[in-house]
Amino acid sequence: MRTPDINFYFDPTCPFAWMTSKWVRLVIAQRDYSVDWRFISLRMINANVDYDAHFPPEYEAGHNAGLRLLRVAAKARAEHGHDAIGPLYAALGAHIFDSEPTPGGDDSATRDRRGTQRFVEPILQEAGLPTSLSDALDDDSLDPEIRAETDEALALTGKDVGTPIIHFEPPTGVAFFGPVISRLPSEEDAVRLWDHVLGLASFPGFAELKRSLRERPQLRGLGVSGDEAGLQEDWHGGSRRQKK
């Protein structure tokens, strides 16, 4: 593959990474950009974190499922090339976030189910990949590759970040966490927002622009439709749980 214009580091179970990826896809449909969809594991980032103390109860199951799905993606990339990851991520995100939530379901159980063969095999078929790749869910021999890519992303931004991370004009361009967006812009606004973000990223001295108040993303899987604004919540260190 040619040197990409953008490296996009994602965890497949992060709703903000998914929303930002949808925005990026709107942009690349209008601009001649190439994207390398790369891996960053929230479970690995939080390997030394006490989940019970720092996160809502469903987070650990979600992060574990994310790592398992990244193993499948790593195996797909090894056997079918980098071009397989964009469609696979698109299919995973559509099923995880753009489908209706399970009525009355336990959120931890729902998130844990995403790391199973029953969940991922139909998605692999949809992405044009063999279902045998689901065997990688339990293959921790793929973890060093995922960890190396996670470390690669954090080396570009510093460690006090989450997902997504976008690296502009790699390997020498600047990288940032985010942007974190909760609403999907129109096609016209998508390009306008991109130009503003690129303008900030192009200034050598720019480091951060942040607020901890976030709307819950406009994703059906989170119970927020595209015509309403999600509940605004105050996030601390990548979590909605308030620190005591």
C-alpha positions in Angstrom: 0.0 0.0 0.0 1.1 3.6 -0.6 2.1 5.7 2.4 -1.2 6.7 4.0 -2.3 10.3 4.4 -3.8 9.3 7.8 -3.1 6.7 10.4 -6.3 6.2 12.4 -5.9 4.2 15.7 -9.1 2.6 16.9 -10.5 0.3 19.5 -13.6 -1.3 18.0 -15.6 -1.0 21.2 -15.0 2.8 21.7 -18.1 4.8 20.7 -16.2 8.0 20.3 -13.6 6.3 18.0 -16.5 5.0 16.0 -18.2 8.4 15.7 -14.9 10.1 14.7 -14.2 7.3 12.1 -17.6 7.9 10.5 -16.7 11.6 10.2 -13.3 10.7 8.7 -15.1 8.4 6.1 -17.3 11.3 5.1 -14.1 13.4 4.5 -12.2 10.8 2.6 -15.2 10.3 0.3 -14.7 13.9 -0.7 -11.0 14.2 -0.5 -8.3 12.1 -2.1 -7.0 10.7 1.2 -5.8 7.2 2.1 -6.2 5.8 5.6 -4.4 3.0 7.4 -6.8 1.8 10.1 -4.5 0.8 13.0 -4.9 -0.7 16.4 -5.0 0.7 19.9 -6.3 -1.4 22.8 -8.2 0.3 25.7 -7.7 -2.9 27.7 -3.9 -2.6 27.3 -3.9 1.1 28.1 -5.8 0.4 31.3 -3.9 -2.8 32.2 -2.8 -1.3 35.6 -6.1 0.4 36.4 -8.6 -0.8 39.0 -11.7 -1.1 36.9 -14.0 -1.3 39.9 -12.7 2.0 41.3 -12.3 4.0 38.0 -15.0 2.9 35.6 -18.7 2.0 35.4 -19.2 -1.7 35.8 -19.7 -2.5 32.1 -16.3 -1.1 31.0 -14.1 -4.1 31.8 -16.3 -6.4 29.7 -16.2 -3.9 26.8 -12.5 -3.4 26.9 -11.9 -7.2 27.1 -14.1 -7.7 24.0 -12.3 -4.9 22.2 -9.0 -6.7 22.7 -10.5 -9.9 21.4 -11.9 -8.2 18.3 -8.5 -6.6 17.7 -6.9 -10.0 17.6 -9.4 -11.0 14.9 -8.5 -7.8 13.0 -4.7 -8.5 13.4 -5.2 -11.9 12.0 -7.3 -10.5 9.1 -4.5 -8.0 8.3 -1.8 -10.7 8.4 -3.7 -12.9 6.0 -5.6 -10.4 3.8 -3.7 -7.2 4.0 -4.2 -3.7 5.3 -7.1 -3.0 3.0 -9.2 -5.6 4.9 -9.3 -3.6 8.1 -11.4 -0.6 6.9 -14.4 -2.8 5.8 -14.0 -5.0 8.9 -14.0 -2.0 11.3 -17.0 -0.5 9.4 -19.0 -3.8 9.8 -18.0 -4.1 13.5 -19.0 -0.5 14.3 -22.3 -0.8 12.4 -23.3 -3.8 14.5 -22.0 -2.5 17.8 -23.1 1.1 17.7 -25.6 1.6 14.8 -28.0 -1.2 15.9 -30.7 -0.9 18.5 -29.6 -1.9 22.0 -30.9 -5.1 23.4 -34.1 -4.3 25.3 -33.7 -4.9 29.0 -30.3 -6.5 28.5 -27.5 -6.3 31.0 -24.9 -3.9 29.6 -21.9 -5.9 30.8 -23.3 -9.1 29.3 -24.0 -7.3 26.0 -20.5 -6.0 25.8 -19.0 -9.3 26.8 -21.0 -11.0 24.0 -19.1 -8.9 21.4 -16.0 -10.9 22.0 -17.6 -14.2 21.0 -17.6 -16.3 17.8 -21.4 -16.1 17.6 -21.2 -12.3 17.4 -18.1 -11.9 15.1 -18.6 -14.6 12.5 -21.6 -13.0 10.7 -19.7 -9.7 10.7 -16.6 -11.4 9.1 -18.9 -12.7 6.4 -20.4 -9.3 5.8 -16.9 -7.8 5.5 -16.0 -10.5 2.9 -13.6 -12.4 5.2 -13.6 -16.1 6.2 -15.3 -16.9 9.5 -12.3 -19.0 10.5 -10.7 -15.8 11.5 -12.9 -15.9 14.6 -10.4 -18.5 16.0 -8.1 -15.5 16.7 -10.4 -14.3 19.5 -8.5 -16.4 22.0 -5.1 -16.2 20.3 -3.0 -14.1 22.7 0.1 -14.7 20.5 -1.3 -11.7 18.6 -1.2 -9.5 21.6 2.4 -8.3 21.2 1.5 -6.9 17.8 -1.5 -5.1 19.2 0.6 -3.8 22.2 3.3 -2.6 19.8 0.7 -0.6 17.8 -0.9 0.8 21.0 2.6 1.9 22.2 3.2 3.4 18.8 0.1 5.5 19.1 0.9 6.6 22.6 4.4 7.5 21.7 3.0 10.0 19.2 0.6 11.7 21.7 1.7 11.0 25.2 0.0 8.5 27.5 -2.8 10.6 29.0 -5.2 9.9 26.1 -7.8 7.5 24.9 -9.2 6.6 21.5 -9.2 7.5 18.7 -5.8 8.8 17.8 -5.2 10.3 14.4 -1.7 10.7 12.9 -1.7 13.3 10.1 0.8 12.8 7.3 2.8 9.9 8.8 5.5 9.3 9.6 6.6 12.8 10.3 3.3 14.6 10.8 1.7 15.4 14.1 -0.8 13.1 16.0 -3.6 14.0 18.4 -6.2 12.2 20.5 -9.6 12.9 19.0 -11.3 15.0 17.9 -14.0 13.7 20.2 -17.4 14.4 18.6 -20.9 13.3 19.6 -22.8 14.2 16.5 -22.1 13.2 12.9 -21.8 16.4 10.7 -23.3 16.8 7.3 -21.0 16.1 4.3 -20.3 19.8 3.9 -19.7 20.4 7.6 -17.5 17.3 7.7 -15.0 18.8 5.4 -15.2 22.2 7.1 -14.5 20.6 10.5 -11.7 18.6 9.0 -10.0 21.8 7.6 -10.3 23.4 11.1 -8.7 20.4 12.8 -6.0 20.1 10.2 -5.3 23.8 10.7 -4.7 23.3 14.4 -2.7 20.1 13.8 -0.5 22.0 11.3 0.6 24.6 13.8 3.9 23.3 15.4 3.1 24.7 18.9 -0.4 23.4 19.2 -0.9 20.8 22.0 -4.4 20.6 23.3 -8.0 22.0 23.2 -10.3 20.2 25.6 -13.4 20.1 27.7 -14.6 17.2 29.9 -18.3 17.7 29.2 -19.5 15.4 26.4 -22.8 14.5 24.9 -23.5 10.8 24.6 -22.9 10.1 20.9 -25.7 10.0 18.4 -25.6 6.2 18.1 -28.6 3.9 18.1 -26.6 1.4 20.1 -26.4 3.9 22.9 -30.1 4.8 22.7 -29.6 8.2 21.0 -31.2 8.8 17.6 -29.7 10.9 14.9 -32.2 13.7 15.4 -31.6 14.3 19.2 -28.7 15.4 21.4 -27.4 12.8 23.8 -27.3 13.4 27.6 -24.4 15.7 28.5 -22.0 14.0 31.0 -18.8 15.0 32.7 -16.0 12.6 31.8 -12.9 12.1 34.0 -9.9 10.3 32.5 -11.9 8.5 29.9 -14.8 7.5 32.1 -18.2 8.8 33.1 -17.6 7.6 36.7 -17.2 10.6 39.0 -14.0 10.5 41.0 -14.5 10.7 44.8 
